[in-house]
Amino acid sequence: MYLTDEESIHLLTTIAQEARPQVRERDLAIVILFLHTGLRVSELTKLELANVDLERGQIKITRKGNKEQYLHLNGETVRALVSYLANRPQVQNGRFFVRTNGDNLDRGSVYDLVRRYMKLAGINKGKHGPHILRHTFCTRLHQKGVGPFTIKDLAGHKSLLSWHGFLSGKQFRNRIGRGF
């Protein structure tokens, strides 16, 4: 399951229109970052302010197994993060994404945030959590002809068997038939 381009745009429009002003930029930045990088929730909540380099357009994240990886950001993502930083509470806890009171965002808060906006947008895919945004990232890459090994690496998977779960059985068999 993944969001179509139209659903992704509708989700972002819903956030822009429905979010409380004090969290609008943060929530847009979170969803845009999920859609354009395929981060896991734990990677997003642990993202450190010091590991975000907007001048270079990249972030350094810690993947499963404490493996560090640099991810490049597109222009839309950089603009969203810059906009959030301009409105971010001035706290010194080190985390990039924080609550309005300066506390760290936790997994539950991020799940609730994504679920709420999906519901407000009228998007019902059976799953409403952030993982559907990760699926969307991987599926979009696949649709654009990006190879499975590249997608696997960008998603932080150890094997193709993990990555193939983002595709339907037919899509995966077709990719195998073409030798990836």
C-alpha positions as CSV (number, residue, x, y, z in Angstrom):
1,M,0.0,0.0,0.0
2,Y,1.2,3.5,-0.9
3,L,-0.1,6.9,-1.7
4,T,-0.6,8.0,-5.2
5,D,0.9,11.4,-6.2
6,E,-2.6,12.9,-6.0
7,E,-3.1,11.5,-2.5
8,S,0.3,12.8,-1.4
9,I,-0.5,16.3,-2.6
10,H,-3.9,16.1,-1.0
11,L,-2.3,15.0,2.3
12,L,0.1,17.9,2.3
13,T,-2.7,20.4,1.3
14,T,-4.8,19.0,4.2
15,I,-1.9,19.6,6.7
16,A,-1.3,23.2,5.3
17,Q,-5.0,23.9,5.8
18,E,-5.9,22.0,8.9
19,A,-2.9,22.1,11.2
20,R,-2.7,24.5,14.1
21,P,-0.4,27.4,13.2
22,Q,2.1,26.5,15.9
23,V,2.7,23.0,14.4
24,R,1.9,23.5,10.7
25,E,5.5,24.0,9.5
26,R,6.8,21.1,11.7
27,D,4.1,18.7,10.6
28,L,4.5,19.6,6.9
29,A,8.3,19.1,7.3
30,I,7.8,15.7,8.9
31,V,5.5,14.4,6.2
32,I,7.6,15.8,3.4
33,L,10.7,14.3,4.9
34,F,9.0,10.9,5.1
35,L,7.7,11.1,1.5
36,H,11.1,12.1,0.1
37,T,13.5,10.0,2.1
38,G,11.6,7.0,3.3
39,L,12.8,7.4,6.9
40,R,11.6,5.1,9.6
41,V,9.8,6.7,12.5
42,S,12.7,5.9,14.8
43,E,15.1,7.6,12.4
44,L,13.0,10.7,12.3
45,T,12.5,11.0,16.1
46,K,16.2,10.5,16.7
47,L,17.3,13.0,14.0
48,E,19.8,15.4,15.6
49,L,19.8,19.1,14.8
50,A,23.6,18.9,14.3
51,N,23.1,16.2,11.6
52,V,20.9,18.4,9.4
53,D,23.0,20.3,6.8
54,L,20.6,22.4,4.8
55,E,23.3,24.2,2.9
56,R,24.5,20.9,1.5
57,G,21.0,19.5,1.3
58,Q,21.7,16.4,3.4
59,I,21.0,14.7,6.7
60,K,22.9,12.1,8.6
61,I,20.8,9.4,10.1
62,T,21.4,6.4,12.2
63,R,19.9,3.3,10.7
64,K,19.2,0.0,12.4
65,G,22.4,-1.5,13.9
66,N,23.8,2.0,14.6
67,K,24.8,2.3,10.9
68,E,25.2,5.9,9.8
69,Q,24.0,7.0,6.4
70,Y,23.8,10.4,4.6
71,L,20.6,11.1,2.7
72,H,20.4,13.9,0.1
73,L,17.4,16.1,0.2
74,N,15.5,17.6,-2.7
75,G,14.6,21.3,-2.9
76,E,11.1,20.8,-1.6
77,T,12.4,19.0,1.5
78,V,15.1,21.6,2.2
79,R,12.5,24.4,1.9
80,A,10.2,22.6,4.3
81,L,13.0,22.0,6.9
82,V,14.1,25.7,6.6
83,S,10.6,26.9,7.2
84,Y,10.2,24.6,10.2
85,L,13.5,25.8,11.7
86,A,12.4,29.4,11.4
87,N,9.4,28.4,13.7
88,R,11.1,25.7,15.8
89,P,11.0,26.3,19.6
90,Q,14.3,27.6,20.8
91,V,15.4,24.6,22.9
92,Q,18.8,23.0,23.3
93,N,17.9,19.3,23.6
94,G,19.7,18.4,20.3
95,R,16.7,16.8,18.5
96,F,15.6,18.3,15.2
97,F,11.9,17.7,15.6
98,V,10.4,18.8,19.0
99,R,7.0,19.5,20.5
100,T,5.8,23.1,21.0
101,N,7.0,22.9,24.6
102,G,10.5,21.8,23.5
103,D,10.2,18.2,24.5
104,N,11.3,15.4,22.1
105,L,8.7,14.0,19.7
106,D,8.2,10.3,20.4
107,R,7.1,7.5,18.1
108,G,3.5,7.6,19.4
109,S,3.2,11.3,18.7
110,V,4.5,10.9,15.1
111,Y,2.1,8.0,14.5
112,D,-0.8,10.0,15.9
113,L,0.2,13.0,13.7
114,V,0.2,11.0,10.5
115,R,-3.0,9.1,11.3
116,R,-4.8,12.3,12.1
117,Y,-3.9,14.0,8.9
118,M,-4.6,10.9,6.8
119,K,-8.1,10.8,8.4
120,L,-8.7,14.5,7.8
121,A,-7.6,14.0,4.2
122,G,-10.1,11.1,3.8
123,I,-7.3,8.8,2.8
124,N,-8.1,5.2,3.8
125,K,-5.6,2.6,2.8
126,G,-6.1,0.3,5.7
127,K,-3.0,1.5,7.3
128,H,-2.7,5.1,8.4
129,G,0.7,5.3,10.1
130,P,4.0,6.7,8.8
131,H,5.0,3.4,7.3
132,I,2.7,4.0,4.4
133,L,4.8,7.1,3.6
134,R,7.9,4.9,3.6
135,H,6.1,2.5,1.2
136,T,5.2,5.5,-1.0
137,F,8.9,6.6,-1.2
138,C,10.1,3.2,-2.3
139,T,7.2,2.6,-4.7
140,R,7.8,6.0,-6.4
141,L,11.4,5.2,-6.9
142,H,10.5,1.8,-8.4
143,Q,7.9,3.5,-10.7
144,K,10.6,5.9,-11.9
145,G,12.8,2.9,-12.9
146,V,15.3,3.1,-10.0
147,G,17.0,-0.3,-9.5
148,P,16.1,-2.5,-6.5
149,F,19.6,-2.4,-5.1
150,T,19.6,1.4,-5.0
151,I,16.1,1.4,-3.4
152,K,17.3,-1.2,-0.8
153,D,20.2,1.0,0.1
154,L,18.2,4.2,0.3
155,A,15.6,2.5,2.5
156,G,18.3,1.1,4.8
157,H,17.4,-2.5,4.2
158,K,19.9,-5.3,4.5
159,S,18.5,-7.5,1.8
160,L,16.3,-7.4,-1.3
161,L,13.9,-9.7,0.5
162,S,13.0,-6.8,2.9
163,W,12.6,-4.4,0.0
164,H,10.4,-6.6,-2.1
165,G,7.6,-6.3,0.5
166,F,7.0,-2.8,-0.8
167,L,5.9,-4.3,-4.2
168,S,3.0,-6.5,-5.0
169,G,3.9,-10.1,-5.7
170,K,3.4,-9.5,-9.5
171,Q,5.6,-6.5,-9.5
172,F,8.4,-8.3,-7.7
173,R,8.1,-11.4,-10.0
174,N,8.3,-9.1,-13.0
175,R,11.5,-7.4,-11.7
176,I,13.0,-10.8,-11.0
177,G,12.1,-11.9,-14.6
178,R,13.9,-8.9,-16.0
179,G,17.0,-9.6,-13.8
180,F,16.4,-6.5,-11.8
